[in-house]
Amino acid sequence: MNLEVLERKLMLVELENKNLKLKLRTAKRNNLLPSICLVAIALGLLYHQVFNT
């Protein structure tokens, strides 16, 4: 194998690595959103109970 082929393979591996990191970051963000929504709803309900008596 010559150097050019190795460089090309390395570039592909780096590209795939970057792609996987991006997918992981997106997945983390998507898992965080429902949690934030649930907390907001819970706080809203609590606020309702406390101040609407």
N, CA, C and O atoms as CSV, one atom per row, in Angstrom:
chain,resi,resn,atom,element,x,y,z
A,1,MET,N,N,0.842,-1.209,0.000
A,1,MET,CA,C,0.000,0.000,0.000
A,1,MET,C,C,0.868,1.246,0.000
A,1,MET,O,O,1.810,1.359,0.785
A,2,ASN,N,N,0.551,2.166,-0.873
A,2,ASN,CA,C,1.363,3.378,-0.886
A,2,ASN,C,C,0.770,4.445,0.030
A,2,ASN,O,O,-0.324,4.284,0.572
A,3,LEU,N,N,1.496,5.508,0.187
A,3,LEU,CA,C,1.143,6.572,1.129
A,3,LEU,C,C,-0.180,7.248,0.767
A,3,LEU,O,O,-0.959,7.609,1.649
A,4,GLU,N,N,-0.426,7.418,-0.528
A,4,GLU,CA,C,-1.636,8.097,-0.990
A,4,GLU,C,C,-2.893,7.332,-0.549
A,4,GLU,O,O,-3.870,7.931,-0.100
A,5,VAL,N,N,-2.850,6.022,-0.681
A,5,VAL,CA,C,-3.992,5.185,-0.290
A,5,VAL,C,C,-4.226,5.273,1.214
A,5,VAL,O,O,-5.367,5.372,1.666
A,6,LEU,N,N,-3.148,5.238,1.980
A,6,LEU,CA,C,-3.252,5.341,3.433
A,6,LEU,C,C,-3.841,6.687,3.849
A,6,LEU,O,O,-4.689,6.755,4.739
A,7,GLU,N,N,-3.381,7.759,3.192
A,7,GLU,CA,C,-3.899,9.093,3.505
A,7,GLU,C,C,-5.392,9.180,3.214
A,7,GLU,O,O,-6.151,9.767,3.986
A,8,ARG,N,N,-5.808,8.591,2.094
A,8,ARG,CA,C,-7.219,8.607,1.720
A,8,ARG,C,C,-8.053,7.847,2.758
A,8,ARG,O,O,-9.124,8.301,3.162
A,9,LYS,N,N,-7.545,6.688,3.180
A,9,LYS,CA,C,-8.267,5.896,4.181
A,9,LYS,C,C,-8.361,6.642,5.505
A,9,LYS,O,O,-9.400,6.610,6.164
A,10,LEU,N,N,-7.285,7.313,5.896
A,10,LEU,CA,C,-7.272,8.088,7.133
A,10,LEU,C,C,-8.300,9.207,7.069
A,10,LEU,O,O,-9.008,9.463,8.043
A,11,MET,N,N,-8.383,9.879,5.913
A,11,MET,CA,C,-9.368,10.950,5.743
A,11,MET,C,C,-10.784,10.411,5.889
A,11,MET,O,O,-11.634,11.053,6.506
A,12,LEU,N,N,-11.040,9.240,5.327
A,12,LEU,CA,C,-12.361,8.627,5.434
A,12,LEU,C,C,-12.696,8.293,6.880
A,12,LEU,O,O,-13.816,8.525,7.337
A,13,VAL,N,N,-11.727,7.750,7.590
A,13,VAL,CA,C,-11.935,7.399,8.998
A,13,VAL,C,C,-12.217,8.651,9.825
A,13,VAL,O,O,-13.112,8.647,10.671
A,14,GLU,N,N,-11.459,9.723,9.585
A,14,GLU,CA,C,-11.663,10.974,10.316
A,14,GLU,C,C,-13.033,11.566,10.026
A,14,GLU,O,O,-13.700,12.082,10.923
A,15,LEU,N,N,-13.453,11.486,8.754
A,15,LEU,CA,C,-14.762,11.991,8.355
A,15,LEU,C,C,-15.875,11.216,9.055
A,15,LEU,O,O,-16.833,11.805,9.556
A,16,GLU,N,N,-15.737,9.886,9.086
A,16,GLU,CA,C,-16.740,9.047,9.724
A,16,GLU,C,C,-16.789,9.311,11.226
A,16,GLU,O,O,-17.865,9.320,11.824
A,17,ASN,N,N,-15.623,9.525,11.834
A,17,ASN,CA,C,-15.533,9.829,13.258
A,17,ASN,C,C,-16.274,11.132,13.573
A,17,ASN,O,O,-17.022,11.212,14.547
A,18,LYS,N,N,-16.056,12.144,12.740
A,18,LYS,CA,C,-16.717,13.439,12.922
A,18,LYS,C,C,-18.237,13.284,12.799
A,18,LYS,O,O,-18.999,13.883,13.558
A,19,ASN,N,N,-18.657,12.467,11.827
A,19,ASN,CA,C,-20.073,12.202,11.584
A,19,ASN,C,C,-20.713,11.527,12.799
A,19,ASN,O,O,-21.820,11.885,13.201
A,20,LEU,N,N,-20.014,10.551,13.380
A,20,LEU,CA,C,-20.535,9.845,14.549
A,20,LEU,C,C,-20.652,10.766,15.756
A,20,LEU,O,O,-21.623,10.699,16.509
A,21,LYS,N,N,-19.653,11.627,15.931
A,21,LYS,CA,C,-19.696,12.582,17.042
A,21,LYS,C,C,-20.887,13.517,16.910
A,21,LYS,O,O,-21.554,13.835,17.894
A,22,LEU,N,N,-21.147,13.959,15.672
A,22,LEU,CA,C,-22.277,14.844,15.402
A,22,LEU,C,C,-23.589,14.140,15.713
A,22,LEU,O,O,-24.487,14.729,16.316
A,23,LYS,N,N,-23.703,12.863,15.295
A,23,LYS,CA,C,-24.912,12.087,15.563
A,23,LYS,C,C,-25.121,11.915,17.059
A,23,LYS,O,O,-26.248,12.004,17.544
A,24,LEU,N,N,-24.042,11.668,17.789
A,24,LEU,CA,C,-24.119,11.495,19.238
A,24,LEU,C,C,-24.596,12.779,19.898
A,24,LEU,O,O,-25.453,12.749,20.781
A,25,ARG,N,N,-24.037,13.913,19.465
A,25,ARG,CA,C,-24.423,15.205,20.023
A,25,ARG,C,C,-25.904,15.476,19.775
A,25,ARG,O,O,-26.613,15.958,20.659
A,26,THR,N,N,-26.366,15.159,18.556
A,26,THR,CA,C,-27.777,15.355,18.202
A,26,THR,C,C,-28.664,14.470,19.066
A,26,THR,O,O,-29.716,14.907,19.533
A,27,ALA,N,N,-28.241,13.220,19.279
A,27,ALA,CA,C,-29.026,12.288,20.090
A,27,ALA,C,C,-29.132,12.790,21.532
A,27,ALA,O,O,-30.196,12.718,22.146
A,28,LYS,N,N,-28.018,13.300,22.063
A,28,LYS,CA,C,-28.033,13.838,23.430
A,28,LYS,C,C,-29.003,15.008,23.534
A,28,LYS,O,O,-29.764,15.114,24.496
A,29,ARG,N,N,-28.967,15.884,22.531
A,29,ARG,CA,C,-29.846,17.054,22.532
A,29,ARG,C,C,-31.310,16.615,22.450
A,29,ARG,O,O,-32.172,17.184,23.120
A,30,ASN,N,N,-31.582,15.607,21.629
A,30,ASN,CA,C,-32.951,15.127,21.474
A,30,ASN,C,C,-33.463,14.457,22.746
A,30,ASN,O,O,-34.658,14.509,23.036
A,31,ASN,N,N,-32.565,13.827,23.508
A,31,ASN,CA,C,-32.975,13.203,24.767
A,31,ASN,C,C,-33.200,14.247,25.851
A,31,ASN,O,O,-33.966,14.023,26.788
A,32,LEU,N,N,-32.534,15.380,25.722
A,32,LEU,CA,C,-32.636,16.438,26.720
A,32,LEU,C,C,-33.950,17.201,26.595
A,32,LEU,O,O,-34.529,17.611,27.601
A,33,LEU,N,N,-34.420,17.394,25.365
A,33,LEU,CA,C,-35.628,18.185,25.128
A,33,LEU,C,C,-36.871,17.692,25.867
A,33,LEU,O,O,-37.540,18.497,26.515
A,34,PRO,N,N,-37.206,16.403,25.797
A,34,PRO,CA,C,-38.395,15.938,26.528
A,34,PRO,C,C,-38.268,16.173,28.033
A,34,PRO,O,O,-39.255,16.481,28.701
A,35,SER,N,N,-37.059,16.028,28.562
A,35,SER,CA,C,-36.836,16.259,29.992
A,35,SER,C,C,-37.133,17.700,30.358
A,35,SER,O,O,-37.792,17.969,31.363
A,36,ILE,N,N,-36.646,18.628,29.544
A,36,ILE,CA,C,-36.883,20.051,29.784
A,36,ILE,C,C,-38.380,20.348,29.731
A,36,ILE,O,O,-38.901,21.096,30.558
A,37,CYS,N,N,-39.071,19.753,28.747
A,37,CYS,CA,C,-40.520,19.956,28.616
A,37,CYS,C,C,-41.257,19.437,29.846
A,37,CYS,O,O,-42.163,20.094,30.357
A,38,LEU,N,N,-40.868,18.261,30.315
A,38,LEU,CA,C,-41.528,17.679,31.486
A,38,LEU,C,C,-41.325,18.546,32.725
A,38,LEU,O,O,-42.254,18.747,33.506
A,39,VAL,N,N,-40.120,19.054,32.901
A,39,VAL,CA,C,-39.835,19.932,34.038
A,39,VAL,C,C,-40.682,21.204,33.942
A,39,VAL,O,O,-41.237,21.660,34.941
A,40,ALA,N,N,-40.779,21.769,32.747
A,40,ALA,CA,C,-41.570,22.986,32.543
A,40,ALA,C,C,-43.047,22.736,32.867
A,40,ALA,O,O,-43.692,23.561,33.513
A,41,ILE,N,N,-43.577,21.595,32.414
A,41,ILE,CA,C,-44.981,21.246,32.695
A,41,ILE,C,C,-45.194,21.066,34.197
A,41,ILE,O,O,-46.180,21.551,34.751
A,42,ALA,N,N,-44.271,20.372,34.850
A,42,ALA,CA,C,-44.382,20.143,36.292
A,42,ALA,C,C,-44.369,21.462,37.054
A,42,ALA,O,O,-45.159,21.658,37.978
A,43,LEU,N,N,-43.471,22.367,36.666
A,43,LEU,CA,C,-43.404,23.678,37.319
A,43,LEU,C,C,-44.683,24.468,37.074
A,43,LEU,O,O,-45.172,25.163,37.965
A,44,GLY,N,N,-45.224,24.358,35.861
A,44,GLY,CA,C,-46.466,25.038,35.530
A,44,GLY,C,C,-47.626,24.548,36.391
A,44,GLY,O,O,-48.419,25.346,36.891
A,45,LEU,N,N,-47.719,23.236,36.560
A,45,LEU,CA,C,-48.784,22.652,37.384
A,45,LEU,C,C,-48.633,23.058,38.845
A,45,LEU,O,O,-49.614,23.367,39.522
A,46,LEU,N,N,-47.396,23.053,39.317
A,46,LEU,CA,C,-47.120,23.445,40.701
A,46,LEU,C,C,-47.515,24.903,40.920
A,46,LEU,O,O,-48.157,25.243,41.914
A,47,TYR,N,N,-47.123,25.755,39.982
A,47,TYR,CA,C,-47.464,27.184,40.041
A,47,TYR,C,C,-48.986,27.361,40.094
A,47,TYR,O,O,-49.507,28.164,40.868
A,48,HIS,N,N,-49.675,26.598,39.260
A,48,HIS,CA,C,-51.141,26.637,39.206
A,48,HIS,C,C,-51.753,26.277,40.560
A,48,HIS,O,O,-52.666,26.951,41.038
A,49,GLN,N,N,-51.242,25.212,41.166
A,49,GLN,CA,C,-51.794,24.744,42.442
A,49,GLN,C,C,-51.525,25.741,43.568
A,49,GLN,O,O,-52.380,25.972,44.423
A,50,VAL,N,N,-50.328,26.326,43.559
A,50,VAL,CA,C,-49.950,27.233,44.638
A,50,VAL,C,C,-50.694,28.569,44.536
A,50,VAL,O,O,-51.175,29.086,45.544
A,51,PHE,N,N,-50.790,29.124,43.340
A,51,PHE,CA,C,-51.326,30.484,43.202
A,51,PHE,C,C,-52.797,30.558,42.815
A,51,PHE,O,O,-53.359,31.652,42.764
A,52,ASN,N,N,-53.434,29.425,42.541
A,52,ASN,CA,C,-54.851,29.450,42.189
A,52,ASN,C,C,-55.722,28.881,43.305
A,52,ASN,O,O,-56.703,28.189,43.035
A,53,THR,N,N,-55.372,29.167,44.547
A,53,THR,CA,C,-56.171,28.653,45.666
A,53,THR,C,C,-57.082,29.747,46.192
A,53,THR,O,O,-57.838,29.520,47.136
